Amino acid sequence: MRKIAILGSTGSIGTNAIQVVNSLDNYELFALSAHSKLQVLGEQVIANRPAFAVASDPETARKSTFPDVDETDFLIGHDHLETIASHPDVDVVLAAIVGAAGLRSTWAAIESGKQVALANKETLVVAGPLAMSLAKQRNATILPVDSEHSAIFQALNGENPKNIRKVILTASGGPFRNASMDELRCATVKSALNHPTWQMGPKITVDSATMMNKSLELIEARWLFDLPAEKIEVVIHPQSIVHSLVEFVDGSVMAQLSPPDMKLPILYALTYPDRSSGPTEKLDFREAFHLDFQPPDFEKFPALLLGSEVARNGGTTGAVLNAANEAAVAAFLNGQIGFLDITRACRDVLKQHDFDPSPTLDQLISMDLWARKEINKWIAA
Ligand SMILES: NC(=O)c1ccc[n+]([C@@H]2O[C@H](COP(=O)([O-])OP(=O)(O)OC[C@H]3O[C@@H](n4cnc5c(N)ncnc54)[C@H](OP(=O)(O)O)[C@@H]3O)[C@@H](O)[C@H]2O)c1
């Protein structure tokens, strides 16, 4: 049996992952974690009886009651995410916390040489070169859960990386794919959260609407596959069936197709290098369907340009862009700024920052805090 710790088990990826794990004969749920949804965590504990359940926010934990389950130890506090991520009995860690809040625990899993199924793209956006080199040193395997990176990983299976001409990340285009600039200016929280093809947590759903999510994915691909920024492109594909493509030097293009359902990339990361039938939706080629592709509109979605810039420059830029975006998205969701302000604020903070080409992890964490403060100043100005 392989023991798995799911960091962020109450989120969109986390709840899908529990279904996937329960469909596999050779996996045991060893540890779960939640931040604010402690009632959901309690229900997950009763249904799955893991050895550990972490409530990472002590404030919320103080106001909550936990079910009395003999098999489960409840641990309270953010540091315990690292306890379960590095626990000697754990074989696989699914990193599914949203945002830079997931960095330390993902780091602990890599440092302990675990197999890491990585949904928390922010780890690579903030600290890609450091995380990839740590994984090499500690013999940790990082397997992508983001559907685009899972598709690229599958298309590259058995290929020589020197034969890659480019990788092409597909993007649904989000809820505002066909919106005019005027409509974007007036976009509401409700309309930004209304994603046409994917059911996801609120932060990544807003990122899909601004297309900052694709930017973050471009940076993630830069470090995960060790590719120069110039070899990574984005194409709009509204159906979300082709999850990404790799073009080789001879002009062949390899794609991975499946319905938009995160259970498949989670399943693949947990069963790699094997495959298993799981609770995943399948394509039905007896029904007619078509696949459309179109270039992105950089004027309407300038966030995409920030991703290429950060992937080219590296250093402290990823930490700054990621933190600025997290703070700006939170401000948009709270009604403090407009939709177009999210990318404007990120661009301004990125421009102002003191660039360091080879920062330590501590410097990146300081940059993260600095960028969040700068966003607050930007909002107040
Ligand atoms: N959803 C998708 O389809 C999808 C696809 C590709 C990649 N991803 C990536 O997967 C990650 C998770 O996304 P999601 O959509 O599943 O997000 P989500 O639904 O918002 O869930 C986030 C999880 O993180 C926990 N969490 C939130 N803040 C935390 C904090 N400060 N400390 C510790 N835990 C915290 C949440 O706990 P509570 O719910 O208990 O507060 C929840 O379990 C993100 O990095 C995202 O970019 C998601």
The ligand as an SDF file (V2000), in Angstrom:
LIG
                    3D

 48 52  0  0  0  0  0  0  0  0999 V2000
   -9.0460   23.4210   -9.1650 N   0  0  0  0  0  0  0  0  0  0  0  0
   -8.4660   23.0570  -10.2680 C   0  0  0  0  0  0  0  0  0  0  0  0
   -9.0940   22.5320  -11.2080 O   0  0  0  0  0  0  0  0  0  0  0  0
   -6.9750   23.2450  -10.4390 C   0  0  0  0  0  0  0  0  0  0  0  0
   -6.3860   22.8960  -11.6640 C   0  0  0  0  0  0  0  0  0  0  0  0
   -5.0040   23.0070  -11.7880 C   0  0  0  0  0  0  0  0  0  0  0  0
   -4.2340   23.4770  -10.7360 C   0  0  0  0  0  0  0  0  0  0  0  0
   -4.8510   23.8410   -9.5760 N   0  0  0  0  0  0  0  0  0  0  0  0
   -4.0100   24.3390   -8.4860 C   0  0  0  0  0  0  0  0  0  0  0  0
   -4.2700   23.5590   -7.3260 O   0  0  0  0  0  0  0  0  0  0  0  0
   -4.1680   24.3490   -6.1430 C   0  0  0  0  0  0  0  0  0  0  0  0
   -5.4860   24.2410   -5.3830 C   0  0  0  0  0  0  0  0  0  0  0  0
   -6.5220   24.8070   -6.1790 O   0  0  0  0  0  0  0  0  0  0  0  0
   -8.0520   24.5940   -5.8060 P   0  0  0  0  0  0  0  0  0  0  0  0
   -8.8250   25.0890   -6.9800 O   0  0  0  0  0  0  0  0  0  0  0  0
   -8.2520   23.1830   -5.3360 O   0  0  0  0  0  0  0  0  0  0  0  0
   -8.1980   25.6160   -4.6080 O   0  0  0  0  0  0  0  0  0  0  0  0
   -9.3600   25.6630   -3.4870 P   0  0  0  0  0  0  0  0  0  0  0  0
  -10.5580   24.9390   -3.9580 O   0  0  0  0  0  0  0  0  0  0  0  0
   -9.4830   27.0770   -3.1020 O   0  0  0  0  0  0  0  0  0  0  0  0
   -8.7220   24.8100   -2.2860 O   0  0  0  0  0  0  0  0  0  0  0  0
   -7.5560   25.2390   -1.6350 C   0  0  0  0  0  0  0  0  0  0  0  0
   -7.1680   24.3200   -0.4990 C   0  0  0  0  0  0  0  0  0  0  0  0
   -6.1060   24.9540    0.2180 O   0  0  0  0  0  0  0  0  0  0  0  0
   -6.4970   25.1630    1.5940 C   0  0  0  0  0  0  0  0  0  0  0  0
   -5.9520   26.4590    2.0260 N   0  0  0  0  0  0  0  0  0  0  0  0
   -6.3870   27.6920    1.6500 C   0  0  0  0  0  0  0  0  0  0  0  0
   -5.6300   28.6460    2.2490 N   0  0  0  0  0  0  0  0  0  0  0  0
   -4.7280   27.9870    3.0140 C   0  0  0  0  0  0  0  0  0  0  0  0
   -3.6880   28.4300    3.8950 C   0  0  0  0  0  0  0  0  0  0  0  0
   -3.4270   29.7170    4.0970 N   0  0  0  0  0  0  0  0  0  0  0  0
   -2.9540   27.4790    4.5190 N   0  0  0  0  0  0  0  0  0  0  0  0
   -3.2090   26.1560    4.3350 C   0  0  0  0  0  0  0  0  0  0  0  0
   -4.1860   25.6940    3.5390 N   0  0  0  0  0  0  0  0  0  0  0  0
   -4.9330   26.5980    2.8690 C   0  0  0  0  0  0  0  0  0  0  0  0
   -8.0150   25.1730    1.5670 C   0  0  0  0  0  0  0  0  0  0  0  0
   -8.5350   24.8510    2.8480 O   0  0  0  0  0  0  0  0  0  0  0  0
  -10.0670   25.2910    3.2430 P   0  0  0  0  0  0  0  0  0  0  0  0
  -10.9040   24.9940    2.0220 O   0  0  0  0  0  0  0  0  0  0  0  0
  -10.3640   24.3820    4.3900 O   0  0  0  0  0  0  0  0  0  0  0  0
  -10.0190   26.7270    3.5880 O   0  0  0  0  0  0  0  0  0  0  0  0
   -8.2880   24.0840    0.5220 C   0  0  0  0  0  0  0  0  0  0  0  0
   -8.1440   22.8120    1.0890 O   0  0  0  0  0  0  0  0  0  0  0  0
   -3.8480   25.7680   -6.6260 C   0  0  0  0  0  0  0  0  0  0  0  0
   -2.4620   25.9640   -6.5850 O   0  0  0  0  0  0  0  0  0  0  0  0
   -4.3180   25.7790   -8.0740 C   0  0  0  0  0  0  0  0  0  0  0  0
   -3.6100   26.6890   -8.8730 O   0  0  0  0  0  0  0  0  0  0  0  0
   -6.1900   23.7260   -9.4080 C   0  0  0  0  0  0  0  0  0  0  0  0
  1  2  1  0
  2  3  2  0
  2  4  1  0
  4  5  1  0
  4 48  2  0
  5  6  2  0
  6  7  1  0
  7  8  2  0
  8  9  1  0
  8 48  1  0
  9 10  1  0
  9 46  1  0
 10 11  1  0
 11 12  1  0
 11 44  1  0
 12 13  1  0
 13 14  1  0
 14 15  2  0
 14 16  1  0
 14 17  1  0
 17 18  1  0
 18 19  2  0
 18 20  1  0
 18 21  1  0
 21 22  1  0
 22 23  1  0
 23 24  1  0
 23 42  1  0
 24 25  1  0
 25 26  1  0
 25 36  1  0
 26 27  1  0
 26 35  1  0
 27 28  2  0
 28 29  1  0
 29 30  1  0
 29 35  2  0
 30 31  1  0
 30 32  2  0
 32 33  1  0
 33 34  2  0
 34 35  1  0
 36 37  1  0
 36 42  1  0
 37 38  1  0
 38 39  2  0
 38 40  1  0
 38 41  1  0
 42 43  1  0
 44 45  1  0
 44 46  1  0
 46 47  1  0
M  CHG  2   8   1  16  -1
M  END
$$$$
